[in-house]
Amino acid sequence: MDATALPEMSVPASAPDEILDVLIVGAGMSGIGSAYHLSKRLPHLTFAVLEAQDGFGGTWRTHRFPGIRSDSDLHTFGYSFKPWTGPPIATAAEIKAYLEGIIAENGLDRFIRYGRQVLAADWSEADRRWTVTVRERATGATRRIATRFLWMCQGYYRHDAGHVPDWPGMADFAGTIVHPQSWPEDLDTTGKRVVVIGSGATAATLVPALAGRSAHVTMLQRSPTYFRTGRNAIELAETLRQLQVDESWIHEIVRRKILFDQDAFTRQTYEQPERVKAELIGAIRAILGPDYDVETHFTPRYRPWRQRIAFVPDADLFHAIRRGEASVVTGEIERFTPGGIRLRSGEEIDADIVATATGFRLSVMGDIPFSRDGVPIDFAETVTWRGTMFTGVPNLVWVFGYFRASWTLRTDLVADLVCRLLPHMAARGADVVEPVLAEGDAGARGPWTDPEDFNPGYLLRDLDRLPKTGPGEAWRHSQNYWADKDAFPAIDLDDPAFRYT
């Protein structure tokens, strides 16, 4: 037997429509990156990428609100294998063009099947494989695909609808209410009074994009958020280009410099939180001026490390406020009225359009029903191994990125792990691998992330649906890329944490 090939699958009487070695679910940043690594490193394996939407891109296809852009730099949000040559904070169109180039240059389109919705996945102990039921959205036809290994790359939130609180009086509002995740292409904000509810990266993107064309834009927040500001450029990259250094070298050098600086900043938020807080708020005060009420509107109550700090390129949000095209109101909503929103303070905000930039609805494994020999799998009852594999769930990995670093950094690490794991299984003559806790450790469980360490609303709302953590670093999602980048390549695939059969 070829030492790099997976063992032959048995074919039961009720045969599936197709048999593959690996099935990747999702054609966004994670899925495309994973497909690239698999096609290059294990080209002899058969695999496919299933995407529910009618095109690639994931988030960058779903989100079409004005000004949509990354909140991570593309030198690290982009892949290690494909140099990024544009501005570090990129538009959705620029990111899709980057992905399109990767697909075309590497022939990945032959693996991707669009408009394929996964309805269910069942693991068979007898057949040692997953059977995945898939519906073709265009025709409604269903197919059953058997695969030895499942690679879940569908992200962590629902693409069909965002999170919108149920405020009193919403039905009475005479204007338009829209969530940025489902922004209508024909929505015209010209000359309209717009209220953007929220204070995160989406709100900070929407407000400056709408300012100037709308009559006025109000960012309505319950409490302030931390922001970082700076030029939408990397001085080191500009210098290296002036020296005519090869783009692949520039990409690697700049990538390492950014990651070094991010690591230093993250450690500083823990070790010197008051200094970081003063620097972040001071940068905003320098733009808005001494008379602006920064204490009320841009001084958060939480410590800097507890939520992701969004980058505002060229400080466009704050310049829109300074020009008077936008404003910030901090308070709690009492109810919607026919003409706008009334706050608990009694203040009323007039509005023609309300954009609810109020976050995501969490999705665990794409909200796909998983089972093992027909018995449902509840991922909330599993324990995660390094945030990517799960006890009681064979031959499956999930790409769940980083909160404080670029999501795609973890895509590369998990892809390297899988591309080592599959040949290792073949060399051992094993069909199945799953993580197992040592005896006595089964009861030591905690939440997916510690709310004292990281606590955005979208995560806390559904924290009970996520897998649990166990004892030791191996049994949790560390959220620390700077440790993982050394730990993942050093993982011993013969460690007792892995059970092969």
N, C-alpha and C positions, 0 to 999 in steps of 0.2 A: 504493500500500500504506500502511496505517495505520502511522505511524512508531513507535507503541508496541506493535504486535502482532508476535508471533513469525512468521517465515516459515511458509508452508503446508508441512505434512508430506506426503511422498509415501506412497502406500499400496501396499505390495507385494502379490503374489498371496496370500501367506499372511498375511492381515490379522489384527491383534490384536483382542481383544474390545472394547477401548476405547482412545481416543487422547486424551491430555491435554497441556496445555502444561507443567505442573509437577506433580511428585509428591513429597510430603513423607512421609518414613518416620518414624513415631513421634509419639505424642500425649501426651508428657510436657511438662515446662516448655518445652523447646526447640521441639517441634512445634507446640504451641498458640500460643506467641508468634510463631513464623514464619508460621503460618496467618493470624493477626491482621494482621500487616504486609502480607502478600501480598493479602489480601482488601480492605484499605483503600486500598492504594497502586496496585495493578494489578488492579482488579476485573473487567476485561475478559478476563483469562486464565482458562482452565479448569484446575482443580487438585483434588486429593484428598489426604487425609491417611490413611495406612494405619497401623493400630495392631494389634499382635499380641495384646495382652490384650483382655479383654472390656469395658474401660472406660478412661477417660483417667487421667492422673496419673503414669504411669511409676514412678519410685522410690516415690512417695507412695501408689501402689496396691500395688506389690510388697511393700514392707516393712510388716509389721504387728506387729512386736515391741512389747512393752510400753514406753510412753513415747516412741515414735517422734516425733522432732521435727527441725526444721532445725538445721544448725550454722552457717548464715549468717543475717544479719538479713533480714527480709522487705522492708524498705524498699529494699534493693538486690537481693535474690533475687527479689522481685516485679518486675513489669514497669514500665518507665518510663511506660506509658500507663494504668496502673490503680493508683490510690492504695491503699496498704496501711494499714488503720486499727487492726489488732490489735497484740498484743505483738510485739516484734521477733523473738524466737525462737518459732516457731509449731509447733503439733502437725500431724501429717499430716492430720487431719480438717479443721483450719483452712485448710491449704494447698489441699486438694481443694475445699473450699467456695469459695475464692478463684478457682480455675480454673473451677469449674462456673459461677460468675457471669460470667466472661469469655466462656465458650462461649455461654451463654444470651443475654447482652446483645448479642453481635455476630453471632449466627446461625451460629456456626462448626460447629454440630452437622451441618449439611447437607453439610459437606465431609469429616467424619471417618467412617471405616469401621472398626469394631472387629472383632476376631477375624480379622484378615487378616495372615497370615504371609508375608513375602517369602522366596521360595525361591531366586531367582537374578535377576541383572540383567546383560544383555548389550548392549553398545553396537554399533550397526551403522554402519559408515562410509558405506555406500551410502544408507541411509535417514536418517542423521544424527539418530539418536535412541536412547534406551534402550528395551529391551523387558524388562519386569519380570514375572516369573512369581510369582503370588500364590495362596496356598491359603486357602480359607475354612475356618477351624477347625471350625465347626459341622457342615458338610456334607462336608468333604474335597475339595470341587470346586476345580479350579484355573482361573485366568484369566490372560490375558496382557494387560498394560496397557502401551501405548506412551506415552512421555513425552519431550518435548524436554529437560527439565531435571530432575535428581534432587537433592533437598534432604534430606540424611541427618541426622535429629534423634533417633536412637535411643539416644543416650548413649554410655557408654564401658565398661559392664560387662554381664555376662550376668545376665539377670533370673531364669533358671531355677534357678540354684544358685550359692552363694558358694564362696569358697576355704576348704578345710579341709585342713590338713596331715595326713599319714598317720602318726599317732603309734602306736607299738607298744602292743598290748593294748586297743585301742579295742573290739574285739569281745568282750572279757572284761568290760567295764563293765556292771554290773547295772542302772544307771539309764538316763536318757534323755540323748542327745546331740542338740543342735539348733543349727542355724545361724540367726542372727537374720533372715536374708533369707527363710527358709522356716519361720517360727515358727507352730506349730500353734495354731489358735484355741482348742482345748480343753485346752491345756497349763496345768495348775493348779500354781502354785509355792507355794501356801499351806503354811506349815509345813515346807517342803523346804529342804535345804541346796543352794544354787546356787553353782556356780563359773562365772564369766564369763571366758573366755580372751581377752585382748586389752587394749589400752590406748588405743585411739583414741576417736573421737567416738561410735561405736556402743556401746562398753563404758561410756563415761561417761554415756550415756543409759540403758542397761539397768540398771546397778547401783542408782541412786537410785529407779528405777521399781519395782524388785523389793524393795528394802529396806523392812522394816516388815511386809510380808505374808509374806515367806519367813522361815524360821528364822534363816538368815544368808546373806549374799551375799559371796563372795570374788572380787575382781578379780585374776586371775592374769596377770601380765605378764612377758614376757621382759626388757623394758627400759622405762623410763619415757617419758612423752610430756609435751610442754608443753600447758598449759591456760591459758585466760584466764577470769576470773570477773567477775561484775558483776550488777546488777539486770537483770531481763528487762523493761526499759522504756527509753525514750529521753526524757531530761529535756526536751530541746528540743521534742520533739513534744507532751509534756504541757503545756508552757508555751504553745505556739502554740494548742493546743485551748482552754486557759483563756481565751485572747484571742479565741476564736471565729474564727480564721483558716480560710479555706476548705481542705478536705482536700486538694484538688489542689495548693495552694500548700505545705501542710505536707509532702506527699509529696516534692515537688521540693526544698524547702529541707533537709529531714532527709536525704534521699538524698545531696545534695551534701555536707552536713556529714559524714556517715558515710564517704563516699568520700575526702574530704579527710583525715580522721583515719586511715583505713586506709592511705592512701598514706604519711603521715608515719610511722606505726608500721612499715610494711614497710621503708622506708628506714632507720629506726632499727635494725631487726634486722640489717641489713648493716653499718651504720656504728658501732653501739655494741652488739654482741651480748652482751657481758658485763653491761651495764647492763640490757638487756631481760631477760636470764636472771634476774638478781637480783630484778627487779621481779615477774616472773611467779611465781617460786618463793617470794618473800617474801609474796605475797598468799595462797598456800596455807598457808604456815607460820603466818600470822596466824590462820587458822581452826582448824588442827589442833593448834596449841599447841607450846610449846618442847620438849616431851618426845617428840613424834612424829618418827620417822626419815624426815624429808623427803629427806635426802641419798640414801637407798637407793631410795625409792619414787617420788619426784617430781622428781628431778634428772636430766634426759636427758643422754646422752653427745654428742648432735649439736648443731649450731648452730641457733638458733631459726628461721632462714628455710628450713631444708632439708625441713621437713614442714609440712603445714597445721596451724595452731594452733586447736584446737577451743575454742569458747566454752561454758562451763558456766553456764547461767542461774541466778542466785540461789545459786550455789555448792552446788547440791543434792547433788552427788556427795560433796563434802568434809564437808558437814554430816551425811550418812548415816554416813560413817566416824567422825566425832567422836561421834555418838550410839551407836556400837558396833553398828549394824545391818549394817554392811559393813566389810570390811577389804581390804587390799592385800597380796599376796604377790608378790615379785619373784624370779624364778628360771626355770630351764629345765626343761621336762618330760622326764622319763626314759621314763615309760610310764603308761598307764592301768592301774588295778587294778579288781577287782570292786567295790570300795567307793569309788573316787575316783581321785586322780591322785598319782603319786609323782614328786618332783622329783629332779634330779641331786644335790642337796644331801642327799638322804635323807629330807627332810620329806615327809609325806603329808597330803593335803588330802581330807577326807571330802566326798562329794558324792552327791546324789540326781539332780541335773540339771546338765549341763554345756552352757553356751552358747558356741559357738565364734565369737566376734566377731573373726574372723581375716582379714577383708577380702574383696575382690571377686575375680572372675575377669574379666580384661580382655576386652573385645569390640572388635574393630576393624571398623567399618562393620557392626555387627550380626552379624558372622561370616557374612555373606551371600557366596556365591560370585559375584564380579564377573568379567566377561570383556569383551574387545574383539574383535569378529568371531570369537567362539568361543575366543579365546586367553585363558587365565586371567590376571587382573590380581593381582599380588602387591603390596599396598600397602607392604610393607616395602622394596620396591625403588624406590618412588617418592620424590620430594622434595616437601615441602609448600611451598606458597605461603601464608604467614601462617597456617599451621595450619588452613586451611579448604579449599584447592584443592590438586590434586596433579598432578605431571607425568605425562603419558601417560594421563590420565583426563579425558575431555572432559565439559563440562556437568554438573559435580557439585560440590557443596559439602558439607562436614561441619561440624556445630556441635560443637566440643569446647571446653568452658568453661574457666574459670580455676581454678587451685589455691588461690591466695591471696586471691581475691575471689569474689564470687557468680557462679555458673555462668551465670545468666540475663543478666548484663551483656554477655556475648559473643553471646548469642542476638540481642539488639537490634542489635549492631554488624554481625553477619553478615546479618541480615535487611535492614538498610539497604543493605548492599553488593549483595545479590542484587536488590533492588528498583530499584537504579540500573543494574545490569549487564544485566538482561533488556531494558529499553528501549534501552540503548546498543547491544546486539547488533542489535535490530530497526532502529535508525537506520542502522547500517552495512550492513544487509542480510545479516548473518551468521547462520548456523545454529549454528555451533560456536565454543566458546571453551575454551582450555586453557592453563595456565601453561607457559612454556618457559624453561629456563635459558639464559643466554648461552653462546656458544661458549667453551670453556675452563673453565667452572664445573661441568661435570657430575660431575667427580671429587671435588669438595670437599663431602663429606658427613659429617654427625654424627648422634647419636641425637636422638630426638624431644625429649628434655629432658636437660640435663646432670645426671648423678647427683650432682655436687658442689654443684649448686644446689638440686635437689629430688629426694628419693630415698625416697618411701614404698614399702613392700614390694609393694603391688598393681601399681605401675608398673614397678618393676625386674624383677618376675617375667616380664613379657611385653614388655619394652622392645624386644626384637629383632623383634617383630611390627608395630610402629608405623612409619609413614613416617619418612623421614630429613629432616634439615635441610640447607640449603645455605648459600652465602656471603651474608652481609648480613642485615639485619633482615627484609627482605621474604620470606626463604626459611626462616622458622622461626616457631613459635608463641611469641610473646614472653612469654606469661604475665604481661604487664604491662598491665593495663587502663588505667592512668593515662597510658600512652603511646599505647595503641591508640585511646582515645576521641578523640584528635586525629588520629592517623595514618589511621584507616579512612575518615572522611569526606573526607580530602584525597587519597585514592588516585586516581591518574590512570588511567582505564580505557583510555587509548590507550598506556599504558606498554608498552615492548617485552616485558615479562614476560608479556603476554597475546598469544596467537596466535588470530586470528579467521579463520574460513573459511566 
